[in-house]
Amino acid sequence: MALNDAEAHDQIDQMVRFIKQEAQEKASEIGVSAEEEFNIEKLHMLEAEKGRVRKDFERREGLIETKKKIEYSKQLNASRIKVLQVREDAVQGVLEEAEAKLQTFSQDKSKYEAMLTDLLVQALAKLKQPETKVKSRECDAQLVKKIIEPARTAYSKRFGGEAPTVEFDSEDSLPPPPENNGKGDEFESCSGGLVVSSTNGKIVCDNTFDTRLGIAYQATLPSIRTVLFGAHSNK
């Protein structure tokens, strides 16, 4: 049955409305889908950026922490070095005080004469040579010559038998006393004492104050540190 014009127009309008509705629904679906995809992509990008920022922050934080540790280590080492230097200065102060006392010891002639006698006896006993020679500072020459025979007598009494012969070495002297009771002298100095050797010079006993002090200082250094800084200072 043929459709009249009005029915045909109605049917066409209906079809158009249907097509438009379908197109709108499809467009809406596409819009929703696109927005979801956009939101998902945006979320992925946001998470990726957060991850990058987090890693960059952790890297910077790690660098700052490392820098802090390095700086702390430097300060700790500097502090330790300062403490060690202060301790070394204190120990050196003890040594310098002992040196100063030794430098003035020779001013008391009677005590110095007795000390030189004992040092000569010790040297003779240590060398065990039948013939020896002794040298001293030039300023002590007369005093050392004076104590040679008393020292030989003391040796015989202490150890028995004949004492070694002792020749004074007038050709070679020990360095002179330090000036101004200090160790800042430009040239070598000697605080006192004497040096005894075999006549050929191959066997030597250095009984100067400076050498004896050096030996005593090294031997008692742990004890000095314990007295100054406590029992754990040598660890």
Order of alpha helices (4+ residues) and beta strands (2+ residues): alpha-alpha-beta-alpha-beta-beta-beta-alpha
